[in-house]
Amino acid sequence: MSNAKQTEQMKKGAGFIAALDQSGGSTPKALRLYGVNEDAYSNETEMFDLIHTMRARIIKSPAFTGEKVVGAILFEQTMDRAVDGIPTATYLWEKRGVVPFLKIDKGLETEVNGCQMLKPIPGLDDLLARAVKAGIFGTKERSVISAANPEGIKAVVAQQFELGNQVIAHGLMPIIEPEVTITIADKAEAEEILRAEILAQLDALPEGKQVMLKLSLPSVPNFYEPLVDHPRVLKVVALSGGYSRDDANAMLAQNTGMIASFSRALTEGLSAQQTDAEFDAMLGGAIDSIYAASIAG
């Protein structure tokens, strides 16, 4: 199984997971929020160079250490690149004390039964083997639930756990992420169905096998406590899902045992135009607030 020190760090969860895994579709928006518009690059290669520069700046910031950031989720190209000449995953663990994860999904299918399943992932076994070689601890794969549809949610969870078992077979830790859209009218009902389906899948996992779960912040505080306490779950982490950082932090603090795994809420306020001192101060404040919410429970 994966590095015992990394497993213990995730189990204790004294901090949060930074989601630095924007892919092709979400990168332009992430760059715009960072103050880099489309006219700053002329092709995809230049775009990914710019987003890697942003991620490297975050990773190298004095505030970005395992003391408060226990893990970080990377995009495949980020895993394949380097920070100061050191492979990114190696740099994260050896220089910052941050456990590296890899986003492995290739996007979403069109919506069926109110849900979006994962698209096929060609060459997944090869990718997982590369991840192991690169020093990656675990993976992340995201589906979307936009209605309290029992058939759709059952299919999403079944697919997630099937993929999770493939990840486990490579000695990696899967983060199973069936995201519930926060704006739907029947969000609480969708969460009830989701919790039941996840519990059924967890109970079917072989003894000694574990997964992590990444879930939208629940409508009812501590609703996912049975998942937090389940012996087949290493950690339950929360996605911000479109909430502002302040709102996400306030909701997270009401959920005992859950820690954050925020993306946009982490980078909110960061800008390419900031001096290093301004950037580090802004990022440090964000990290402090998300850390406080993650340990509040």
Phi, psi and omega in degrees: 000176185294169181315125184296323179295320179292320177299316180294322179296319179289323180297315179294320175059035180278068183156208182216171179255125177276128178265100181249044193242026177303135181251197187306315184290327185260353183296315180304318179294317179299320179291320178300315179297335179273000178089019178243109183273170184299335181285358178276350178217152185247354178204175184295323180299314179295323178299313181290331174297318182292319180291328177291323177299319177296313181296319179297323178296320177295311184298324183276351181297142181303334182281343187268082179225166181296351177298323181233336178253098187281337180207166177215135179262128185250151168281153184306317180295329178292320175300322183279352180258181185233158172240118184052041176080002180249131178311138191305313182296321178296317179299315181303311186282314187279328183261332185241347182071028184249130183284126183269134174241164180231129171286123183248348183286157182248027178102188191243148171286169174293156187291132174225132182054039176073012184224156175241117178280168175286140170292158174304150180243089182299141176067029185298317181300321177294319179297317180295323177295320176296321180297315178301314181297327182279354180090019177287140180273320185204182183233168176220137181218127191247126168248170181228135178245119183239015176198153179278063182257111185302319181294316180295316182293321178300317181294318179299311183293320179299316179296318180300315182287328174298315177293320178301320178294326176294321178295315180301323181298339177266005180081019180252161181260115180279134166263111181272122189232087170266091186286129173267123180300127190286345186264358184284148184292330183255037182301314182297321178293320177298322180293325177296314179295317182298314181301317180296318180292320178295317180299320179296319179290322178297318180296336181272351179291142178298151178301138180091350178262141179224158172228168166250157180236137174239114190231152173298147177302128188285155179294327179250122180306140178064019179298330182266016180305321177299332177282319177303320185272356186287135183295342179270005182246120177286317181198146171252126180241156185248139172262152183282331169063017181109349173293151172294164180301316182297316180292317180297317179298317182296319179290318181299320183299342180271359185244100183297132174088348176268144174240166184279151163220081188259149177247279181299323181294337177282317187270000179308123177093350178281145183214142177297336183277350180287147170293164179301321180295317179295316180298312181296324179291317179295313179295320179299320177295319178297314180299316180299318184289319180289322176300315181299318179293326182290328181262358185295327182290000000 
